[in-house]
Amino acid sequence: MTKSKKILTLIAALTLAVSITACGPSNNGGTAAPANQTGNTGNTGAGENVTADTIVPEDGAELVIWESKEELAFTEEIAKQFTEKYGVNIKIEEVAPTDQIGKLTQDGPAGLAADVLIVPHDHLGNAATSGLILANDVFGEETGQSNTEAAVQGATYDGVLYGYPRAAETMALYYNKSLVPEAPKDFKDILAFGKTFTDKAKNKFAIMWETGNMYFNYPFIASGGGYLFGEGGTNPDDIGLAKDGAIEGLKVFQSLKEILPINSGDINADVKRSLFTAGDVAMDINGPWELAGYRAALGDNLGVAPYPTVDGKTAITFSGAKVWVVNSFTQYPNAAKMFAHFASTKDAQLLLYEKVGAVPTNLEALESDQIKNDPYVSVFAEQAKNSQPMPSIPEMSNVWAPMNAALPEIWNNNADPKTTMEKTVAQITDLNKGVAQ
């Protein structure tokens, strides 16, 4: 990403930046089609002459869509609408977004993968350079004009628009007002509250988050000046995970085990969801994908606040986008592109918001009363102002495994943060150079 693109992304974040969910490595594939391919040759109707006004589904087109368990309700509805309008039958298969590119790498060349899938934007670089996805060519102009600049940047790699923006994401603090009337501002406040609330014997905890997942813990690194890659996430030779500010933040992270005395491997999304909705966890750090379920469970007792400050420093969260992409091996590129576009329009994004609480990237959707008057979504928008776009360069895939191993070492085993992070930087550097497998 050039410096000017970085600036554009940060400016866009002030409106409503995107965020990724994200978290896990994806693999490159060596047998894929050319990365900048705009149509899968051999498929009737796909090619340079197709436009947004003339595109039609191929005869007999049928599509497979990959979707997360948490957002199936949206895709089932949007697929039904698409089938009613275009007569294309759709099958939906449940696959976590962070697993989809890895699965596409294996299944795409064999013709077994979904036609349309979801990519957290930090995985886009690998997918594009491996030739796994088609460019968003037919609907590219409309996509660029309809969405936030940050979302468009997240859907673009090396100057080529591949994705169809679907939702913006970052993190915030959910809290149960019946247990915590006012959200704590800093982790020091959370620590003090936890000493009065946490009771491991009764399975009650002041706060819970995925302590072994870098996505949710990036503020402990970035708030004091640490970072993943330099030059706005584009320089893989400059890794800032062991900077002094990052180490100080990780010491705050480590201190919180006093009020969350369980190992990181025992915390996952299902565990947190169950305990928080039951009132056994007072606060949860999470993304907008949990909003609909938490509102249904807690009603007026649900509160959402910005991510707590880290030792008085403003929390810098990840921002990113989930984007639809089209499998470059699809037999039905026209129908697949049409679905990806249909499922990312203003109306589709508002439907996704209604179903699961997702934050739109579509400019008109963001100006709708539904979004502007929502006290929860507005908090995610506010937190997005203090976020950094997750790097989308291919080297990003080399970060997850080392970091998701280092954090449990620090959390579970009280390992020295500085020593641990220096080793982690060395591991990522080796992976980037192709030394380690």
Backbone torsions as a table, in degrees:
resi	resn	phi	psi	omega
1	MET	NA	130.2	178.3
2	THR	-72.6	166.0	179.5
3	LYS	-61.5	-38.5	-179.4
4	SER	-66.1	-38.3	178.1
5	LYS	-66.0	-37.9	177.6
6	LYS	-59.4	-45.1	-179.3
7	ILE	-62.5	-43.3	178.9
8	LEU	-59.9	-40.7	-179.4
9	THR	-63.5	-43.1	-178.7
10	LEU	-68.1	-36.5	176.6
11	ILE	-63.1	-42.8	-179.2
12	ALA	-64.1	-31.1	179.8
13	ALA	-63.4	-26.9	178.9
14	LEU	-68.9	-20.2	174.0
15	THR	-86.1	-57.6	172.9
16	LEU	-172.8	97.3	-175.2
17	ALA	-75.8	162.6	-179.3
18	VAL	-95.3	162.1	178.0
19	SER	-146.8	153.6	-174.6
20	ILE	-114.4	138.4	177.5
21	THR	-87.9	141.9	-175.6
22	ALA	-169.4	131.9	153.6
23	CYS	-178.9	104.0	175.7
24	GLY	159.9	152.4	-176.8
25	PRO	-71.8	153.2	170.9
26	SER	-122.7	155.9	-173.2
27	ASN	-107.7	147.8	174.7
28	ASN	-81.4	152.4	176.2
29	GLY	-121.3	143.8	-174.6
30	GLY	-99.5	-0.9	-174.6
31	THR	-114.5	14.1	-174.0
32	ALA	-80.6	169.1	178.7
33	ALA	-72.6	167.3	-179.8
34	PRO	-56.1	142.1	-171.8
35	ALA	-63.0	-35.0	-175.9
36	ASN	-96.6	18.1	179.5
37	GLN	-61.5	132.1	-179.1
38	THR	-107.4	-5.2	175.7
39	GLY	-158.4	142.4	-177.9
40	ASN	-83.9	103.7	-174.2
41	THR	-57.0	142.6	-178.2
42	GLY	101.0	-8.3	178.8
43	ASN	-104.2	120.8	-177.8
44	THR	-61.5	132.4	174.3
45	GLY	94.9	-10.8	179.4
46	ALA	-99.3	134.6	178.6
47	GLY	156.8	-170.8	-170.8
48	GLU	-66.8	-24.9	-174.5
49	ASN	-83.9	-8.7	180.0
50	VAL	-77.5	132.1	177.4
51	THR	-124.8	171.9	179.2
52	ALA	-61.7	-27.0	-179.1
53	ASP	-84.3	-24.1	-173.9
54	THR	-109.8	-12.3	-174.8
55	ILE	-64.5	137.7	176.1
56	VAL	-138.9	154.7	178.2
57	PRO	-65.0	150.0	174.5
58	GLU	-65.4	151.7	176.2
59	ASP	-59.2	130.1	177.8
60	GLY	75.1	13.9	-177.0
61	ALA	-62.5	136.8	172.4
62	GLU	-137.6	140.6	-174.6
63	LEU	-121.4	146.4	168.8
64	VAL	-111.8	131.9	-179.6
65	ILE	-119.2	134.1	172.1
66	TRP	-95.7	136.4	-177.2
67	GLU	-146.6	152.6	176.8
68	SER	-75.2	155.7	178.4
69	LYS	-59.6	-39.3	-174.4
70	GLU	-68.4	-23.0	-173.2
71	GLU	-119.8	19.4	179.2
72	LEU	-60.0	-35.9	-176.5
73	ALA	-58.9	-38.4	178.3
74	PHE	-67.6	-49.6	-174.2
75	THR	-68.0	-33.4	175.5
76	GLU	-61.4	-40.8	-179.5
77	GLU	-72.4	-44.4	-177.8
78	ILE	-69.4	-32.1	176.7
79	ALA	-66.7	-40.0	177.7
80	LYS	-61.0	-44.2	179.4
81	GLN	-63.9	-40.8	-179.5
82	PHE	-65.2	-43.1	179.5
83	THR	-63.3	-42.0	179.2
84	GLU	-62.9	-34.6	-177.1
85	LYS	-83.3	-38.1	-171.9
86	TYR	-117.0	-6.6	178.0
87	GLY	72.8	20.4	179.6
88	VAL	-100.6	120.4	178.9
89	ASN	-74.1	142.8	-176.1
90	ILE	-130.2	134.4	173.2
91	LYS	-111.8	132.9	-178.8
92	ILE	-109.8	129.2	177.4
93	GLU	-118.1	140.0	-176.5
94	GLU	-84.8	113.5	177.0
95	VAL	-142.8	130.1	178.8
96	ALA	-61.6	136.5	-178.4
97	PRO	-53.3	-37.3	-178.5
98	THR	-71.8	-12.0	178.2
99	ASP	-99.6	-7.4	-167.6
100	GLN	-71.6	-39.4	180.0
101	ILE	-68.6	-40.6	176.5
102	GLY	-59.9	-41.6	178.9
103	LYS	-69.0	-37.8	178.0
104	LEU	-64.1	-37.7	178.5
105	THR	-56.5	-40.3	-178.4
106	GLN	-82.1	-43.2	-170.1
107	ASP	-93.5	-21.0	-176.5
108	GLY	-59.5	-54.6	-178.7
109	PRO	-61.5	-24.7	-179.5
110	ALA	-86.6	-3.3	-179.7
111	GLY	75.7	22.5	-175.6
112	LEU	-107.9	-1.6	-174.1
113	ALA	-90.2	168.4	175.3
114	ALA	-65.4	153.1	175.0
115	ASP	-77.0	-36.0	179.7
116	VAL	-130.3	135.0	-178.4
117	LEU	-142.2	177.5	-176.4
118	ILE	-112.6	134.3	178.7
119	VAL	-124.2	120.6	165.5
120	PRO	-60.8	136.4	-165.7
121	HIS	-62.4	-21.0	178.8
122	ASP	-71.1	-13.1	176.8
123	HIS	-93.5	-3.6	-172.9
124	LEU	-65.6	-38.2	-178.4
125	GLY	-59.4	-45.2	178.6
126	ASN	-64.0	-43.9	-178.5
127	ALA	-63.0	-41.1	-177.6
128	ALA	-70.5	-48.0	-177.7
129	THR	-67.5	-23.4	178.1
130	SER	-87.5	-1.3	178.1
131	GLY	70.8	26.5	-175.4
132	LEU	-87.2	-15.7	-173.7
133	ILE	-132.3	151.8	177.9
134	LEU	-88.6	150.3	175.8
135	ALA	-67.4	149.9	172.4
136	ASN	-83.9	80.3	-174.2
137	ASP	-94.1	-46.9	-175.3
138	VAL	-64.0	-41.6	-175.7
139	PHE	-108.2	14.9	-173.9
140	GLY	-61.1	-44.2	-178.8
141	GLU	-62.5	-44.6	179.3
142	GLU	-65.0	-40.6	178.2
143	THR	-59.5	-45.2	-178.6
144	GLY	-64.8	-35.9	-178.3
145	GLN	-80.2	-23.6	-170.3
146	SER	-94.2	-15.6	-172.3
147	ASN	-118.8	163.6	177.0
148	THR	-59.9	150.7	178.6
149	GLU	-58.2	-38.3	-179.8
150	ALA	-63.6	-38.9	179.0
151	ALA	-66.6	-40.5	178.7
152	VAL	-65.5	-40.8	175.9
153	GLN	-60.9	-40.7	179.3
154	GLY	-66.0	-25.8	-179.3
155	ALA	-92.0	3.6	-175.4
156	THR	-115.6	141.0	172.8
157	TYR	-136.6	129.7	177.2
158	ASP	52.8	40.7	175.4
159	GLY	82.8	-0.7	-179.1
160	VAL	-112.0	128.4	176.2
161	LEU	-80.4	118.8	179.2
162	TYR	-109.3	-38.5	-169.5
163	GLY	-94.0	165.9	174.3
164	TYR	-118.5	100.8	-172.7
165	PRO	-54.2	138.5	-173.6
166	ARG	-119.6	-44.2	-177.4
167	ALA	-161.2	150.4	174.2
168	ALA	-99.1	145.6	-178.1
169	GLU	-144.3	141.5	164.8
170	THR	-152.0	-169.6	-176.3
171	MET	-111.7	158.2	174.4
172	ALA	-152.2	178.5	-179.2
173	LEU	-104.7	113.3	171.2
174	TYR	-84.2	141.2	176.5
175	TYR	-145.9	152.0	-179.9
176	ASN	-93.9	110.4	-174.7
177	LYS	-63.7	-24.1	178.7
178	SER	-72.5	-18.5	179.4
179	LEU	-108.2	-33.1	179.6
180	VAL	-132.2	91.6	-175.0
181	PRO	-56.7	-34.0	-180.0
182	GLU	-132.2	133.7	-175.7
183	ALA	-66.4	133.0	174.4
184	PRO	-62.5	146.0	-177.7
185	LYS	-88.4	-33.1	-174.4
186	ASP	-130.7	157.2	178.8
187	PHE	-64.5	-22.3	173.7
188	LYS	-63.0	-39.6	178.3
189	ASP	-67.6	-38.4	178.4
190	ILE	-65.8	-40.6	178.0
191	LEU	-61.2	-43.3	179.6
192	ALA	-64.4	-43.3	177.6
193	PHE	-63.2	-41.4	-177.3
194	GLY	-61.8	-32.1	-179.9
195	LYS	-66.3	-20.5	178.5
196	THR	-99.4	-16.8	-172.8
197	PHE	-110.1	-43.7	-174.7
198	THR	-61.9	130.9	176.3
199	ASP	-143.2	94.7	-174.3
200	LYS	-60.1	-35.9	-178.7
201	ALA	-61.6	-31.5	178.6
202	LYS	-97.1	5.3	-179.8
203	ASN	59.8	39.4	178.0
204	LYS	-116.0	132.7	-175.9
205	PHE	-137.2	142.4	-179.1
206	ALA	-65.2	-40.6	-177.2
207	ILE	-148.9	152.2	176.3
208	MET	-147.1	139.4	172.4
209	TRP	-155.1	170.3	-177.1
210	GLU	-78.6	91.9	-172.8
211	THR	-70.6	-13.1	178.5
212	GLY	-100.6	6.5	-174.7
213	ASN	-112.6	118.4	-176.1
214	MET	-57.2	-34.4	-176.9
215	TYR	-54.5	-47.3	-176.0
216	PHE	-79.0	-14.9	-175.7
217	ASN	-109.0	3.3	-179.2
218	TYR	-57.3	-34.3	178.5
219	PRO	-58.5	-29.6	177.9
220	PHE	-67.7	-25.2	178.7
221	ILE	-88.0	-46.4	-169.4
222	ALA	-84.3	-28.3	-173.0
223	SER	-62.7	-28.9	179.0
224	GLY	-98.1	6.3	176.2
225	GLY	112.6	0.8	174.8
226	GLY	-76.1	168.8	-179.4
227	TYR	-164.1	167.7	176.0
228	LEU	-80.4	-72.2	179.8
229	PHE	-121.5	146.7	-179.1
230	GLY	-75.0	176.2	179.2
231	GLU	54.0	50.2	177.2
232	GLY	67.2	30.5	177.5
233	GLY	85.7	14.1	-175.4
234	THR	-109.5	-9.9	-176.3
235	ASN	-108.2	98.5	-177.6
236	PRO	-70.3	-12.0	178.8
237	ASP	-83.9	-8.1	179.6
238	ASP	-117.2	98.4	-178.2
239	ILE	-108.5	122.1	-173.1
240	GLY	-107.1	27.6	-176.0
241	LEU	-77.4	-16.7	-178.6
242	ALA	-110.7	15.7	176.0
243	LYS	-63.9	157.0	-176.6
244	ASP	-55.7	-42.3	-179.2
245	GLY	-63.4	-36.3	177.5
246	ALA	-66.4	-40.7	-179.6
247	ILE	-65.1	-41.3	178.6
248	GLU	-64.0	-40.4	177.6
249	GLY	-64.9	-37.8	179.1
250	LEU	-70.0	-23.0	173.2
251	LYS	-69.5	-37.4	173.9
252	VAL	-63.1	-46.2	176.1
253	PHE	-52.8	-49.0	-177.2
254	GLN	-64.2	-35.2	-177.6
255	SER	-67.0	-22.7	-175.0
256	LEU	-75.8	-8.2	177.2
257	LYS	-64.7	-19.7	177.5
258	GLU	-58.4	-34.1	-178.6
259	ILE	-107.4	1.5	173.5
260	LEU	-137.5	68.3	-170.2
261	PRO	-81.2	57.5	174.8
262	ILE	-137.2	152.3	-177.0
263	ASN	-72.3	152.5	-175.8
264	SER	-60.9	-32.0	-180.0
265	GLY	-65.9	-16.3	179.9
266	ASP	-93.8	5.2	-179.8
267	ILE	-116.4	122.6	172.5
268	ASN	-143.5	179.5	-174.5
269	ALA	-61.4	-40.6	-178.3
270	ASP	-67.3	-41.5	179.0
271	VAL	-62.4	-48.0	-179.4
272	LYS	-61.5	-45.0	-178.1
273	ARG	-59.6	-45.2	-179.0
274	SER	-63.2	-46.8	-177.1
275	LEU	-70.8	-38.8	-179.0
276	PHE	-68.2	-44.7	-178.3
277	THR	-70.6	-21.9	177.6
278	ALA	-86.0	-7.8	-179.5
279	GLY	86.5	12.3	179.6
280	ASP	-93.7	-12.1	171.4
281	VAL	-122.5	127.9	-175.0
282	ALA	-81.8	-31.0	-176.8
283	MET	-140.7	147.4	179.9
284	ASP	-140.2	129.7	173.1
285	ILE	-88.5	120.7	-173.6
286	ASN	-160.3	178.9	-178.3
287	GLY	-105.2	179.3	-176.8
288	PRO	-67.8	-14.3	179.1
289	TRP	-65.6	-17.6	178.4
290	GLU	-93.5	-5.3	-170.1
291	LEU	-60.6	-48.2	-176.4
292	ALA	-60.8	-44.9	-179.7
293	GLY	-66.2	-39.8	-180.0
294	TYR	-69.7	-36.0	177.2
295	ARG	-65.1	-40.7	179.9
296	ALA	-65.2	-35.9	-176.3
297	ALA	-80.6	-39.7	-172.6
298	LEU	-105.4	-18.8	179.9
299	GLY	59.4	-131.7	-176.9
300	ASP	-69.2	-12.3	178.6
301	ASN	-80.8	-6.1	179.5
302	LEU	-82.6	131.3	172.6
303	GLY	-124.7	151.4	175.4
304	VAL	-131.7	131.6	-178.5
305	ALA	-135.0	160.0	176.3
306	PRO	-58.1	156.8	176.4
307	TYR	-54.9	133.0	-177.3
308	PRO	-60.2	149.4	176.3
309	THR	-68.8	153.8	-177.4
310	VAL	-108.9	105.0	-177.3
311	ASP	54.1	41.7	177.6
312	GLY	84.7	-5.1	-178.2
313	LYS	-96.8	137.1	180.0
314	THR	-55.2	131.2	-178.6
315	ALA	-72.4	126.6	176.9
316	ILE	-103.1	106.5	-179.3
317	THR	-93.6	167.2	170.3
318	PHE	-73.3	147.1	166.6
319	SER	-124.9	151.2	-178.7
320	GLY	-171.1	-176.4	-179.6
321	ALA	-135.3	145.9	163.5
322	LYS	-93.7	131.0	-180.0
323	VAL	-129.1	145.3	170.4
324	TRP	-75.4	143.3	172.3
325	VAL	-137.8	160.5	-178.7
326	VAL	-109.2	127.5	177.5
327	ASN	-59.7	126.6	-177.9
328	SER	-68.4	-14.0	180.0
329	PHE	-97.4	4.2	-177.9
330	THR	-58.4	144.8	174.0
331	GLN	-79.5	-16.4	-173.4
332	TYR	-129.0	68.6	-176.4
333	PRO	-63.3	-34.9	178.4
334	ASN	-62.8	-53.6	-178.6
335	ALA	-61.2	-38.3	-179.1
336	ALA	-66.5	-43.6	177.9
337	LYS	-65.1	-38.0	179.0
338	MET	-64.1	-40.0	179.1
339	PHE	-67.6	-45.5	-179.4
340	ALA	-57.9	-39.8	177.1
341	HIS	-68.9	-47.4	-178.1
342	PHE	-58.4	-38.1	-176.3
343	ALA	-84.3	5.2	-179.9
344	SER	-127.2	9.8	178.7
345	THR	-73.2	175.5	176.7
346	LYS	-53.1	-51.6	-176.6
347	ASP	-63.8	-38.3	179.3
348	ALA	-66.4	-42.4	-179.8
349	GLN	-67.1	-34.8	175.5
350	LEU	-69.2	-33.5	174.8
351	LEU	-65.9	-41.7	177.3
352	LEU	-62.2	-39.1	175.5
353	TYR	-61.7	-44.7	-178.7
354	GLU	-65.1	-38.1	-175.4
355	LYS	-77.7	-41.9	-172.7
356	VAL	-132.3	0.3	178.5
357	GLY	82.0	19.1	-179.0
358	ALA	-68.7	151.0	-179.9
359	VAL	-92.1	122.2	-178.0
360	PRO	-67.3	159.6	168.7
361	THR	-111.5	-16.2	-179.8
362	ASN	-67.6	129.5	-173.8
363	LEU	-62.3	-41.7	178.9
364	GLU	-68.0	-38.3	178.4
365	ALA	-62.8	-39.3	-179.8
366	LEU	-65.0	-26.5	-179.8
367	GLU	-89.4	-3.7	-179.4
368	SER	-70.7	153.7	179.4
369	ASP	-61.7	-32.6	-179.7
370	GLN	-56.3	-41.7	-176.0
371	ILE	-84.9	-47.1	-174.5
372	LYS	-64.0	-30.2	-177.5
373	ASN	-96.0	6.7	-178.6
374	ASP	-88.0	115.9	-176.4
375	PRO	-68.8	-18.4	-179.0
376	TYR	-87.3	-50.7	-179.3
377	VAL	-61.1	-35.1	-179.9
378	SER	-62.4	-29.5	178.0
379	VAL	-68.9	-42.3	177.2
380	PHE	-62.6	-37.2	177.3
381	ALA	-63.6	-40.2	179.1
382	GLU	-66.5	-43.5	178.7
383	GLN	-63.9	-32.8	179.9
384	ALA	-60.8	-25.0	177.5
385	LYS	-65.5	-24.2	178.7
386	ASN	-111.8	50.1	-178.2
387	SER	-130.0	162.3	175.6
388	GLN	-119.4	132.8	176.4
389	PRO	-59.9	132.2	177.9
390	MET	-65.0	132.5	179.6
391	PRO	-55.6	142.6	-180.0
392	SER	-115.1	6.3	178.1
393	ILE	-67.2	153.6	-177.4
394	PRO	-55.2	-30.5	-179.5
395	GLU	-63.9	-15.5	178.3
396	MET	-59.3	-30.0	-179.3
397	SER	-67.7	-16.7	179.3
398	ASN	-86.7	-2.8	-175.5
399	VAL	-89.3	-39.4	-168.3
400	TRP	-59.7	-52.5	-175.3
401	ALA	-62.2	-48.6	177.2
402	PRO	-61.2	-41.8	-179.0
403	MET	-70.1	-37.8	-179.4
404	ASN	-76.4	-5.9	169.1
405	ALA	-95.2	-34.7	-178.1
406	ALA	-70.1	-42.5	-177.6
407	LEU	-60.7	-44.7	175.0
408	PRO	-61.9	-32.2	176.1
409	GLU	-61.3	-44.4	-180.0
410	ILE	-68.4	-42.0	-176.5
411	TRP	-77.1	-53.6	-173.8
412	ASN	-74.8	-41.4	-169.7
413	ASN	-109.7	7.4	178.1
414	ASN	55.9	35.2	179.7
415	ALA	-66.9	151.5	179.6
416	ASP	-65.6	122.2	-176.8
417	PRO	-58.3	-41.5	-176.6
418	LYS	-64.9	-49.1	179.7
419	THR	-61.6	-43.0	-178.5
420	THR	-63.9	-43.7	-177.1
421	MET	-72.7	-32.8	175.6
422	GLU	-63.3	-40.3	176.4
423	LYS	-65.4	-38.5	-179.3
424	THR	-65.4	-42.5	177.3
425	VAL	-60.6	-41.5	178.8
426	ALA	-63.2	-40.2	178.6
427	GLN	-63.6	-45.8	-179.2
428	ILE	-64.7	-39.7	178.5
429	THR	-60.8	-43.6	178.5
430	ASP	-63.4	-41.8	178.2
431	LEU	-62.9	-40.4	179.5
432	ASN	-64.5	-30.8	-180.0
433	LYS	-88.5	-3.4	-179.9
434	GLY	79.7	14.3	-179.1
435	VAL	-75.5	-43.9	-178.6
436	ALA	-99.8	155.8	178.8
437	GLN	-105.7	NA	NA
